Amino acid sequence: MKKDLLISKNVLFPVAVFGLIFTVCTITFDLTPFGLPLEAGKILTYTAVLCNFVTVIVLIVDVFKNNLSTKYLWTLGFLFSGCIAGVYYLLKRDSYLSKA
């Protein structure tokens, strides 16, 4: 039985993409040469980490609510890779739930 996400997929997907992009960009690249002050870069980093946290928690709850057979592997993937696995899961969620 397919159960809904805690947060709508239309809201969660942009949050996950925002978290993925800005975590990679602000940690990998120095944004101060582009005219972004250091404080703004820190705020972007904290916001991206918060987006990652929200996405991971919602998706872990979803995996366990829908009782997927690979729920422990998905949980490890979400915890270790964050929004990379989260975005992939959101894109393929319907096919995984139809197999469960």
TORPALUM-687414 format. One record per residue: x, y, z of N, C-alpha, C, O in turn; residue number from 1; residue in one letter. Coordinates in nm, 3 decimals, decimal comma. Example, Ala and Ser with C-alpha at 12.3 -4.5 7.8 and 13.67 -1.06 7.14 Angstrom:
REM residues 2
     n_c1     n_c2     n_c3    ca_c1    ca_c2    ca_c3     c_c1     c_c2     c_c3     o_c1     o_c2     o_c3    k  r
    1,319   -0,569    0,780    1,230   -0,450    0,780    1,320   -0,330    0,780    1,424   -0,332    0,846    1  a
    1,285   -0,225    0,708    1,367   -0,106    0,714    1,290    0,003    0,787    1,341    0,114    0,804    2  s
REM end
This chain:
REM residues 100
     n_c1     n_c2     n_c3    ca_c1    ca_c2    ca_c3     c_c1     c_c2     c_c3     o_c1     o_c2     o_c3    k  r
    0,084   -0,118    0,000    0,000    0,000    0,000    0,089    0,125    0,000    0,179    0,139    0,083    1  m
    0,063    0,211   -0,092    0,143    0,332   -0,108    0,092    0,442   -0,014   -0,025    0,479   -0,018    2  k
    0,180    0,490    0,070    0,144    0,599    0,161    0,211    0,726    0,113    0,319    0,721    0,053    3  k
    0,149    0,839    0,140    0,200    0,968    0,095    0,321    1,011    0,177    0,343    0,965    0,289    4  d
    0,399    1,102    0,118    0,511    1,163    0,187    0,461    1,259    0,294    0,348    1,308    0,286    5  l
    0,544    1,287    0,394    0,507    1,385    0,496    0,496    1,525    0,437    0,410    1,604    0,476    6  l
    0,583    1,554    0,342    0,581    1,681    0,268    0,558    1,645    0,122    0,614    1,547    0,073    7  i
    0,477    1,721    0,055    0,444    1,692   -0,084    0,569    1,682   -0,171    0,668    1,752   -0,149    8  s
    0,563    1,592   -0,269    0,677    1,573   -0,359    0,707    1,701   -0,437    0,823    1,726   -0,470    9  k
    0,605    1,781   -0,465    0,625    1,907   -0,537    0,705    2,008   -0,454    0,768    2,097   -0,510   10  n
    0,702    1,994   -0,324    0,778    2,083   -0,236    0,913    2,020   -0,200    1,015    2,089   -0,195   11  v
    0,912    1,890   -0,177    1,032    1,822   -0,130    1,140    1,812   -0,238    1,259    1,822   -0,206   12  l
    1,102    1,793   -0,362    1,200    1,781   -0,469    1,282    1,909   -0,486    1,405    1,901   -0,492   13  f
    1,220    2,030   -0,493    1,302    2,152   -0,501    1,389    2,174   -0,377    1,501    2,225   -0,388   14  p
    1,339    2,136   -0,260    1,419    2,149   -0,138    1,542    2,058   -0,146    1,652    2,099   -0,108   15  v
    1,523    1,936   -0,196    1,635    1,843   -0,209    1,736    1,891   -0,312    1,857    1,882   -0,289   16  a
    1,689    1,943   -0,423    1,780    1,994   -0,526    1,855    2,116   -0,475    1,975    2,129   -0,500   17  v
    1,787    2,206   -0,405    1,852    2,323   -0,345    1,961    2,278   -0,248    2,073    2,329   -0,252   18  f
    1,929    2,184   -0,162    2,027    2,134   -0,067    2,145    2,069   -0,135    2,259    2,089   -0,093   19  g
    2,120    1,993   -0,240    2,228    1,927   -0,313    2,319    2,027   -0,381    2,441    2,020   -0,366   20  l
    2,262    2,120   -0,454    2,342    2,216   -0,530    2,422    2,308   -0,438    2,543    2,325   -0,458   21  i
    2,357    2,366   -0,339    2,427    2,462   -0,256    2,521    2,398   -0,155    2,615    2,464   -0,109   22  f
    2,499    2,273   -0,119    2,598    2,206   -0,035    2,725    2,183   -0,114    2,835    2,210   -0,065   23  t
    2,710    2,134   -0,235    2,829    2,109   -0,319    2,899    2,240   -0,354    3,021    2,249   -0,346   24  v
    2,821    2,341   -0,393    2,882    2,468   -0,437    2,950    2,542   -0,323    3,063    2,590   -0,341   25  c
    2,887    2,553   -0,210    2,944    2,634   -0,103    3,057    2,564   -0,029    3,143    2,630    0,029   26  t
    3,059    2,432   -0,031    3,168    2,360    0,035    3,287    2,345   -0,059    3,402    2,350   -0,016   27  i
    3,260    2,326   -0,187    3,366    2,301   -0,284    3,432    2,429   -0,334    3,554    2,435   -0,348   28  t
    3,352    2,531   -0,359    3,403    2,654   -0,420    3,398    2,769   -0,321    3,310    2,774   -0,235   29  f
    3,492    2,860   -0,334    3,491    2,984   -0,259    3,408    3,085   -0,338    3,444    3,120   -0,450   30  d
    3,298    3,131   -0,280    3,207    3,219   -0,352    3,237    3,367   -0,332    3,168    3,452   -0,389   31  l
    3,337    3,400   -0,251    3,368    3,541   -0,229    3,421    3,613   -0,354    3,394    3,732   -0,368   32  t
    3,494    3,548   -0,445    3,536    3,620   -0,567    3,419    3,658   -0,658    3,432    3,744   -0,745   33  p
    3,305    3,594   -0,639    3,188    3,626   -0,719    3,104    3,738   -0,659    2,993    3,765   -0,706   34  f
    3,155    3,802   -0,556    3,086    3,915   -0,494    2,993    3,876   -0,381    2,919    3,961   -0,330   35  g
    2,995    3,751   -0,340    2,912    3,704   -0,230    2,990    3,717   -0,100    3,096    3,657   -0,087   36  l
    2,940    3,793   -0,005    3,013    3,807    0,122    3,025    3,673    0,195    2,948    3,581    0,171   37  p
    3,122    3,664    0,282    3,149    3,541    0,355    3,029    3,501    0,440    2,998    3,382    0,451   38  l
    2,962    3,598    0,502    2,845    3,568    0,585    2,731    3,510    0,503    2,662    3,419    0,549   39  e
    2,712    3,560    0,383    2,607    3,507    0,296    2,639    3,364    0,253    2,550    3,281    0,242   40  a
    2,765    3,337    0,231    2,807    3,200    0,198    2,781    3,104    0,312    2,741    2,990    0,291   41  g
    2,805    3,152    0,433    2,778    3,068    0,550    2,629    3,043    0,566    2,588    2,932    0,599   42  k
    2,549    3,144    0,542    2,403    3,129    0,551    2,354    3,030    0,446    2,268    2,946    0,474   43  i
    2,408    3,038    0,324    2,372    2,942    0,220    2,411    2,800    0,260    2,336    2,706    0,236   44  l
    2,527    2,785    0,320    2,572    2,652    0,363    2,481    2,596    0,471    2,441    2,480    0,464   45  t
    2,447    2,677    0,571    2,359    2,631    0,678    2,219    2,600    0,626    2,157    2,503    0,669   46  y
    2,170    2,681    0,534    2,039    2,655    0,475    2,040    2,526    0,394    1,944    2,449    0,399   47  t
    2,147    2,503    0,320    2,158    2,379    0,241    2,165    2,257    0,331    2,104    2,154    0,300   48  a
    2,238    2,266    0,439    2,247    2,153    0,533    2,111    2,128    0,597    2,073    2,012    0,618   49  v
    2,039    2,233    0,630    1,904    2,218    0,684    1,811    2,152    0,583    1,731    2,066    0,619   50  l
    1,821    2,191    0,457    1,741    2,128    0,350    1,776    1,980    0,337    1,687    1,897    0,319   51  c
    1,905    1,948    0,345    1,947    1,808    0,340    1,888    1,729    0,456    1,840    1,617    0,438   52  n
    1,893    1,787    0,574    1,841    1,721    0,693    1,692    1,693    0,681    1,646    1,583    0,710   53  f
    1,616    1,793    0,638    1,471    1,776    0,624    1,440    1,669    0,519    1,354    1,583    0,541   54  v
    1,509    1,672    0,408    1,486    1,574    0,302    1,517    1,434    0,350    1,439    1,342    0,325   55  t
    1,628    1,415    0,416    1,668    1,282    0,462    1,569    1,229    0,564    1,531    1,112    0,556   56  v
    1,526    1,309    0,659    1,431    1,264    0,761    1,298    1,224    0,696    1,243    1,119    0,729   57  i
    1,247    1,306    0,606    1,119    1,276    0,540    1,130    1,148    0,459    1,037    1,067    0,460   58  v
    1,239    1,128    0,389    1,253    1,009    0,306    1,277    0,883    0,388    1,231    0,776    0,349   59  l
    1,347    0,893    0,499    1,363    0,776    0,587    1,228    0,735    0,644    1,196    0,616    0,649   60  i
    1,150    0,831    0,686    1,016    0,801    0,735    0,931    0,737    0,625    0,856    0,643    0,652   61  v
    0,942    0,787    0,503    0,865    0,733    0,392    0,905    0,589    0,361    0,819    0,505    0,335   62  d
    1,034    0,560    0,363    1,080    0,424    0,333    1,026    0,326    0,437    0,985    0,215    0,402   63  v
    1,025    0,365    0,563    0,977    0,275    0,667    0,824    0,267    0,669    0,769    0,161    0,700   64  f
    0,754    0,376    0,638    0,608    0,372    0,633    0,559    0,282    0,521    0,459    0,212    0,537   65  k
    0,628    0,283    0,407    0,587    0,201    0,294    0,645    0,060    0,300    0,616   -0,023    0,212   66  n
    0,726    0,031    0,400    0,781   -0,101    0,428    0,848   -0,162    0,304    0,815   -0,273    0,262   67  n
    0,941   -0,088    0,247    1,019   -0,140    0,135    1,112   -0,251    0,183    1,158   -0,249    0,297   68  l
    1,139   -0,345    0,096    1,228   -0,455    0,135    1,372   -0,407    0,153    1,449   -0,469    0,227   69  s
    1,409   -0,299    0,087    1,546   -0,246    0,095    1,552   -0,120    0,182    1,633   -0,030    0,158   70  t
    1,467   -0,114    0,283    1,459    0,008    0,364    1,588    0,039    0,438    1,621    0,156    0,458   71  k
    1,662   -0,063    0,481    1,787   -0,037    0,553    1,897    0,014    0,459    1,977    0,099    0,497   72  y
    1,900   -0,039    0,338    1,997    0,011    0,241    1,966    0,155    0,201    2,057    0,237    0,188   73  l
    1,836    0,186    0,181    1,800    0,325    0,149    1,835    0,418    0,264    1,881    0,530    0,243   74  w
    1,813    0,371    0,387    1,846    0,454    0,502    1,996    0,484    0,507    2,035    0,598    0,531   75  t
    2,078    0,384    0,484    2,223    0,407    0,480    2,260    0,501    0,367    2,345    0,589    0,383   76  l
    2,197    0,483    0,252    2,224    0,572    0,138    2,187    0,716    0,169    2,261    0,808    0,135   77  g
    2,072    0,735    0,233    2,029    0,872    0,268    2,124    0,933    0,370    2,158    1,051    0,360   78  f
    2,166    0,855    0,468    2,252    0,909    0,573    2,393    0,941    0,523    2,452    1,040    0,565   79  l
    2,447    0,858    0,435    2,583    0,879    0,388    2,593    0,976    0,271    2,689    1,052    0,262   80  f
    2,495    0,976    0,183    2,508    1,063    0,065    2,410    1,180    0,066    2,419    1,268   -0,019   81  s
    2,318    1,183    0,160    2,227    1,295    0,172    2,133    1,307    0,055    2,061    1,213    0,022   82  g
    2,133    1,422   -0,006    2,036    1,451   -0,109    2,067    1,387   -0,243    1,982    1,387   -0,332   83  c
    2,186    1,333   -0,261    2,215    1,264   -0,387    2,123    1,142   -0,397    2,057    1,122   -0,499   84  i
    2,120    1,061   -0,292    2,030    0,946   -0,290    1,885    0,991   -0,278    1,795    0,925   -0,330   85  a
    1,862    1,103   -0,210    1,726    1,154   -0,195    1,662    1,195   -0,326    1,546    1,164   -0,352   86  g
    1,737    1,265   -0,408    1,686    1,307   -0,539    1,661    1,185   -0,626    1,559    1,178   -0,695   87  v
    1,751    1,089   -0,623    1,734    0,966   -0,702    1,610    0,890   -0,655    1,533    0,842   -0,738   88  y
    1,590    0,879   -0,524    1,474    0,809   -0,470    1,344    0,881   -0,509    1,246    0,816   -0,544   89  y
    1,345    1,012   -0,502    1,224    1,086   -0,539    1,190    1,070   -0,687    1,072    1,063   -0,724   90  l
    1,291    1,062   -0,772    1,266    1,042   -0,915    1,210    0,904   -0,943    1,124    0,889   -1,031   91  l
    1,256    0,802   -0,872    1,217    0,663   -0,896    1,118    0,608   -0,793    1,095    0,488   -0,789   92  k
    1,061    0,693   -0,710    0,977    0,649   -0,598    0,859    0,565   -0,642    0,830    0,463   -0,579   93  r
    0,790    0,603   -0,747    0,672    0,530   -0,791    0,706    0,387   -0,833    0,630    0,294   -0,805   94  d
    0,818    0,370   -0,901    0,855    0,234   -0,942    0,895    0,148   -0,823    0,867    0,028   -0,822   95  s
    0,960    0,207   -0,721    0,997    0,130   -0,603    0,873    0,091   -0,523    0,866   -0,019   -0,469   96  y
    0,776    0,180   -0,515    0,657    0,150   -0,439    0,568    0,049   -0,510    0,494   -0,025   -0,444   97  l
    0,572    0,045   -0,641    0,490   -0,053   -0,713    0,547   -0,194   -0,696    0,473   -0,292   -0,706   98  s
    0,678   -0,206   -0,671    0,741   -0,336   -0,650    0,719   -0,386   -0,508    0,726   -0,507   -0,484   99  k
    0,693   -0,296   -0,414    0,679   -0,335   -0,274    0,547   -0,403   -0,246    0,520   -0,442   -0,132  100  a
REM end
